[in-house]
Structures are given as C-alpha cells and as structure tokens.
Amino acid sequence: QVQLVESGGGLVQPGGSLRLSCAASGNIFSIYAMGWYRQAPGKQREFVAKITNSGYTDYANSVKGRFTISRDNAKNTVYLQMSSLKPEDTAVYYCNGGRIGSSDYWGQGTQVTVSS
C-alpha cells in the first residue's frame, strides 16, 4: 500500500506564492508518475501538473509559466511551487500517484485559497 501526504496549503493573496509538498511512503515502486490535481467548489477535479520517474513534466495550460513541479527522490517527495497565484487557483489540491494498469493513489488533499 502507498500513502501520500500533502502539506503546504493555506491562504495567500493574489500574486503571492505557495509551495505544496507530497510525501510518499510504502510500496512506491508501482508509481510511474507523481502529480497534482485540484478541485474547486462545484467543479470537477482537474489535472494541474505531473512529473514522471524519468523527469518528464507536463502542465495544464492554465498554470504553465506560473507553477513548477519537482521531486526529491531521496525523500520520496514531490513539490508544486505556485507563483503569481490567482483567485481562480483556489481549490483543494490533491497529490496523485499514477500507475499503469491499476488505480491511482491519492492523497487526502490540501486547501489553497487565493483571496485578498
């Protein structure tokens, strides 16, 4: 089993920055990519960013140039550096552990609120 634990959410003003962390533990060898999704009130969960085991990264168009995903393999941790935050970035952010042929792993979520 795998556990994903997010941290780093909070309240930030528009234009500000936050860094989210996701620490993975357990049998992580089945995970081929780590990523972030978000879900705003009344909306479906949407893809934000991902990074594969080989270091390939991908971003949603809405966050390109503002968010950066990275990983520390020694710590089994993935980060999401968010800059130039906008009110529309407000959502619960979920860490995702992607697997091939099996259901993904999910964290419990961390709230990010962008408001003045």
N, C-alpha and C positions, 0 to 999 in steps of 0.2 A: 504494500500500500504506500501511497505518497501523500504527504501533507504539504500544502502550500499556504504560507502565512504572509499576508500583506501588512505593510505598515507605511506610515508617512503621509496619510491623508490629512485633510484639515481645511480650514477656512483661509482663503487668500484673496487679496484684492485683484481686480482686473489689471493685467500687465505683470503680475507677480509670477513667482516660480515655486514649484514644489518638486520633491523627489520621492517617488514611491519605491518601495523595496518589496521583493517577494523572495522569501527563503524557502527552499525546497528540502524536504527530508524524506527518507525512506528509499524505496526501490525506484530511483530516478532514472535508471538505465533504459527504461522503455520510452522515455520522453525524447522526442526528436527536435522539439522547438518549445521555447517559452515565450509567452506573450501576454498582452494586456487587452482586455475588453472593458467596455463601460456600458452602463445602463442608466439613462436619465428617467425621471418620473414620467410614466405614461408612454415610454418608448421601448422599443426592443433593444436587447443587448447588441452592441456593435463592436466590430474589430477596431483596435487602436494601433497596435504595433506588435511585431514578433521578431525573435532572433533565433536562428537555428543553431544546432550544435556546431556547424561549420562557420558560424559568424554572419551568415546572410541575414540582412534585416529588411523589413517591409513595414510600411506605414500607411495608415488611412490618409487620404488626400487632405482631410480636414486638419490633420496635425503635422503634416510634413513641414519641415523647417522650424517647427516650434518644440517638438518632442524628440527625445533621443532615448533609444533603448540600448542597454548594455548588460553585460553579465560578468560575474566573477565566478569562474568555475571552481576555484579553490574553496569558495564559501557557498557554492550551490545557490547563488543569489542572482536575481535579475533586477535591474533597476529601470525606472522610467523617469527621466529628467524632463519636467514640463516647464516650459518658459512661455512668456507672452500669453499667459492664461486669459481666457475669455469667459464670460458668464455661460456661454453655451458649452463649455467644458465641464460644467457642473454635472456630476453623476457619481454613481458607485462604480469604482474601478475594481475589476476582478483580474487576478492573476490566472493564467491558463497554462497548463502543461499538455502540449499536443502529442498525441500518439497516433501511430498508423495501425488501423485495423481494430482499434479499441477505443472506448470512450475516453475523452479528455479528462484531465484532472482540473479542479477549480479550487481557488481559494474562497474565503468567506466574504471578501470584498472590503474595500475601504472607501469612505465618503470623501469626495473632493467637492468643495463648494467655492465658487468664484463669485464674489459679491463685494460691493463697496458698502 
